[in-house]
């Protein structure tokens, strides 16, 4: 692990930051430094030396010019809901919080677009466009607290990704402050663009290593009129996983297809004190299946056909959510599961993704690795697109950085994922905690290309250095 570089930041720099943003938005007190020393990644804490909360791209530009000139490490941060360590200030230095840049600038109903600042909460943005009959589908589990800028940085997905795609599929254009201080727009506010390299898409998912996003233009779609939801219990995790691929082979594309295995269900049901999901002794896992669209009769026919198909996979009695309250309760359980299992001791989370037909092999492999390396694991996630979240608990181990056996087991896990045609992360990113496994899925040439791109954007390697791959010198 890299050591913090504490010697480059001096009082003169702090005074300059205060002149840029105002003294009240530069923080050096212990409480603030500790607040921004962690996010939702395992149990990891790294203190920044100073926290700055700018309001404009121009302020960020001036801050980065100072940091670039003096080679001061900079960590950009959204809401702090990340799970890969991308927002952890592990080199000390400056932490730039984007929380004050929280305005939806324009909803363009004529062109079905919205322009927003990065500090807007994702669910707030969704609700604002919904009032105009429009829909922004990407909806990570933390949508009630995460920022849209963080979603762009991680290329987030969520339950709706199975039908509607991930953040990358909705970003049209970005205003970005480069590590050297220049402010650029990456593209144009159009739906098709074959004009040079696609800098917009390069920025999406780059985890704040290439620039700091300060404005975001997203495409929108019309809001579907109806959605139907059902809960399907299975007697085994493997059978639930097999059923996922069968739904798509039969010609159906749900708007949500989520898997929760029994251990995760028990934990989260106790955590929120809910009886919404019936749990019996012979239950191994549940699938939450949602369809949406504009024709209710067609949706009801699809649900009936899917329920008949599920009968071929050793399922129990299927539960149909009859109203909005029941639907909300089921989604609340799914969206809360990560928090619940973490509190229960499953502090290490891996964000694996494989072709959906390989899910049975993946869940079987996870359980075998647990027996081999002495850890417990619970599985849940976006089964419809093969994106399985695996939470690990090992007595005496709070994070994946300090236990050689956990590191060995994770290498075995990601090697299995690669063999199944998958990769290390589906939506959480690489950040700090997955970077040592990049060599499993990328060869030397691929990694050298990525490092070269980083060098072009950030010649002094100040911006989120040591994330995705080791710190460049």
N, C-alpha and C positions, 0 to 999 in steps of 0.2 A: 504494500500500500504506500502511495506517495506521502511524503511528509509535508506539512503546511509550511508555506514560505512566508514567514512573519516579518521579515526585515525590510521589505520594499515599501510598505505602506507607512507613511510618516504623517505628522500633524499638518504639514503643509498641504498634503493631498486632501486630507479631511476638510481643511478650511476651504479649499477650492470646490469640493463637492457641496459644501454648505452654501456657497455663493451661487451655485447652479440651481439647486432645488429649493433653497430656503433652509434655515437651520433646523426647523421642526421636522424635516423629512430625512435627516441623517441621524442614525441611531448608533450609539456606542455602549449603551447600558447593558448590563449582564442579562436582564430579563429579555430584552429584544434579541440579543445575540443567541441566547438559548432557544427562544421561540423559533428562530429561523435556522437552527442547527440540524433540524431533522424534518423528514416528511413521513410518508407512510411506508417507507422501505425498511422492512425488518426492524431491528432495534439498533439503528446506526445514528450517531450524532457527531457532527463536525462543526466547530464554532467558526463563523465568519469573523473578520476583524471589524467590519462596519457594515451596516444595512442602510441602503438608500432606496427611497420611494419616489422616483421621478413621476412627472405628470405628462410629459410630452416626448416625442421622438427626438426633438432638438436637445432636450435635457440629457437624454440617454447618450446622444451623440457626443456631447461635451464630456460626459463622464468617461466614455470609452476612449476618447482621445487622450485623456490624462492617463488612464490605465494602460493603454497601448504604448504610450511614450515611456512609461516607467515600468512596464512589464509586470503590472499588478494583476493577479488572478481575479477573474470576474465570473460569478455564478448567477445566471438569470433564474428567476423563480416566479411561478404562478401562484396557485392556491396551496401548494404543498401536499397534494393528494397522490403524487407519483409513487410508483412501486419499484423503480429500477435504480433510484439514487441519482437521477439526472440533475436534481435541484439541490443536492447536498454540497456545501462549500468545503470540500475535503482538502483544499489547498489554502484555506483561510481567505485572505483578501477581501474583495468587495462582493456583497450579495445585493443584486438589483431586484427588488420586488416590484412587480407590475400591477399591484392591486389597486393603485389609484387611477390606472388607465381603464376605466370601467364603464364606458359609454357606448351604447349602440348608436352609431352615427347616422345611419340611413337605411330604411327598408324600402327598396325599390320594387314596388308591386308590378310595375309595367314589365320589368325584365326578370322578375323573380330572383332578386339578389338582396343581400344584406351586407352592409359594411359596418364592422364593429372593431372596437379596441380589444386588446387581448385579455384584459382583466374582467370581462363580463362573465358571469357564471353561466355555464352551458344551459341549464334548465331555464334560466331567466330569458336567454335569447330564444330558446324554443317556444316559450310561452308568449313572448312578444310577437313572433311571426305567426304563431297559431291563431292569435286574435284576428289576423288578417286572412285566415284560411290557408296559410302556408305552412310548410313542413321542413324542418332541418333534422334529418333522421339520426345522425350519429349520437348515441346516448350512453356513454360509459356509466358504470354503476355509481360513480361519484358525481353524477351530473348535477346534483343539488348543491354541490360545493366546488367542483373543479372549474377552472377557467377555460374559456375557449382557446386562449393562447397556448396553454399547456396541452390541450387536445391536439393542436396543430403541431406542436413540438414533438409529440409522441406518436402522431398519426393514430389517434384513438379510434376505437370501434364501438363496441357495446352490442347489446342484443339485436338491434335493428340491422346490424351490418350484414347479416346473412342474406337479406333481401336488397338492402339499399346501399351497401358499401360502407367504407370507412371515411374518415375526415378527408383524406387525400382526394376522394371522388367529388368533393364539394368545394374545395378551395380553388378559386379562380385567380386571385391576385393577392400579393402581400406587400405591405410597406415594411422594410427591414432596415435596421441600423447595423452596419457591418462592424466587426471588431476594431477597425481602423477609424470609425466615426462617420463614414459616408452613409447617407440615407438614400435608399433606392426603392423603386417599385420593381417587382420581379417579372411582371407580365402585363396583361391588359384585361379589362373587365368584359371578356368575351368567352363564349363557350368552346370555341375552336381556336387553336393558336399553334401554328407550325412555323414560328418565327424564331429561329435560333434555338439554343439550348434551353431546356425548360427549368429555369431557376426556381420557379414557384414550387414545382414538385420536389426539387432538390432540398428546399428548405423544410418541406413537410416531413416530419419524422427525423429531422437532424438533431433533435434534442438540445437545441440552444448552443450547438458547437460552431455554427457557421455565421450566425447573426441573431439579433433580437427582434422578433416580430412586433411591430407597433400598430399596424392596421391590417385587417383581414377582410377580404371580399369573398363571400360564400354564395354559391348558387342554392336556390330553394326549389321545392317542388310543391304541387298542390297537396293539401292535407287530405288523406283518405277519410272517407265518411264513417266507416265502420271497422271494428276489429272484434274478433272472437278469440277466446282463450280456453284451453283445456289443459288439465294436468293428468299425466299418464304414469302410474306406478309400474315398476318392473321388478321382477324377483331377483334380478342380478344386474350389476353394473355393466357387464359385458353385453347382455341382451339389450339394455337401453342404448348402448353405443351402436350396436348393429342396426337398431331401428332407425337411427338418424339417417344413414345413407339410403335406407329403403324409401324414406319419404320423398327424397329428391329423385330417385330412380323411377318412382311412380308418377313423376311429373308435377309435383307440388313444390312451391317455394314459400315457406312460411315467412312471416315478418319477424318472428322470433322463435328460436328453438334452443332452449337452455337445458342443461343437464345439472342435476345435483344428486350426488350419491348420499346414501343413508346417513353416514356419520356427519356430514355437513348439514343435512336436514335436521337432525336431532339437535345439534349445537345451535343453529340459528333459530329454531322454533322456541327453544328455551330462552334464548337471548332476547327475543322480541315478545315473548309470552304469547305465542300464537298457536292456535289449533287449526289453522287454515289448511294445512297439508296433513291428511291422515297418514299415520306411520304405523305399520303393522310389522310383526316379527318376520314375515317373509318378504319385506320390501328391501330391495337392494339399491334402487335409485328411482328418481322421477325425471320425466321430461316435461318442461313447460312449452307448449306449442301454441303459437299465436298466428293467425292469418288476418290480413287487413285488405281493404279495397273499397270500392264504391257501390258494389251490388251485393246486398245482404244475402239474397237467395243463393247466389253462387258460393259465397263464403260458407254458408251452412252446409251446402253440398260437399265442399272440400273438407270440412271438419268431419263430416260423417264418413267420408271415404278414408281419411287418415286414421280415424278411430278404428275402422274395420281392419285396416292394414296393421295397426299396432297389435291386434289380437294374434298375429302370427309370431310375436316375439315375447311370449310368456309374460304378458302384462296383466295387471289386476284391474279392478273396477275404475273406469275413467271418470274423472270429475270435470264437469263443464262449469266455468264461471258464468253466472247468470246476469251479473250486473257490474257496474263500475267499481263498487266497493270490494267485491270479491276479486276482481282483476287486480285492483290496487294492492290488496293484501298479499296476493301471490307474488307480484312483482316486488313488493317491499321485502319479502323473505329472500328473493333472489339477489336483490341489490345490497342487502345487509350481510350476506353470508361471509364476505371477505373480512369485514370488521369483527363478526362474531367468532370466526375460527381463529383469527389472530389473537383475540383476547383469551381464547381457550388454550393458547400455547403454540398454535401453528404459525410461527412467526416468519417462516421462510416461504416465499411464494415464487413459483416459476410459471412463466407464461408461454407454455408450449403450443405449437400449432403444427398439425399434420393434415394431409388429405383426409377428408371426413370419413372415407371408407376404412381408414387405418385406425380410427378411434378405439375399436376393441383391442387391437394389438398394443396400443399405447397404454390404456388403463390396466391391462394385464401386466405389462412391463413395469409400470409404476409400483404395483403391489409386490411384484417379485423383488424389485430393488429395495423396497422397504424391508422385506424379510432379510435380504442379503446384508444390508448396511445398518439395520437396527433403528429405523425411523418409522413413524406413523405418517400416513399421507391421506388427505381427503381431496377428492377431485370434484370440480364443478366448472361451469363456464359455457362458452358459446359453441355448443356442440354442432350447431348447424353449419358453421364454417371451420370446424376442426380445431377450434381454439380452446384448449383445455387449460384451466388454471389448476395448478397442483400446489397445495399447501402442505408443508412438512413440519413435523414436530419431533424433536429429539431432546430427551432430557439433558439439561445442562448446556444446551446450545441455543442461543437467541438469534444468531445471524449466520449467514453462509460464509462469512469471511474468516472466521476464527477456528473452524473445525476441519482438519485435513480429511477426515472421513466423509463429511458432508460434501466437501469440494470434490472428492473422488466419486461419490455417488451421483453428484450433479453432472460430472463429465460422462458417467455411464448413461444417465438419463438423456442428455443431449446427443450423445452418440446414437442411442436408440431412435430418438426423434429424427436425426439425419438419415438413418437407415430406412425409416418409414417414409422418407420424402418430405420431411418437414423442416422447421428451422427453430431457432432459439426463442424468438419472441413474435407474438402475433399482434400485440397492441400496447404493451407496457414499455417497450424500448429496451435498450441495452444498458445505458447509464454506467453506473459504477459496479454493480454486482454481477452482471452477465458478461462483462468485457473479456474476462479470461477464457471464455468458451467460444469466442468468435472464430478461433482457428479450426473448430470442429466443422463449421458450415462454410467458411471462406478459405480459399488458398492464399498463398503469399502474394500473388499478383493482385487479387481482389483487394486485399488489405492495403497494399501499397498504393493502389489507386485512391482508396478512401483517404489515406493519410495525405496524399498529394493534394486532393481537393481541400482538405482542412488547411493545409499550408498556404494555398492560394488565398483563401478567404481570411485567414488569421495568421499572418506571417510571424507574429511574435507569440503566438500560442497562448493568448490570455483568456479566451472565452470558453468556459466550461472544459478546460484542458483536463485530460485524464478520464474523460467520459467516452464511451464506445470503444476506444482502445487506449493503451497507455499514453501518458503524457509525452508529447514530442519535444525534443530539444532543438 
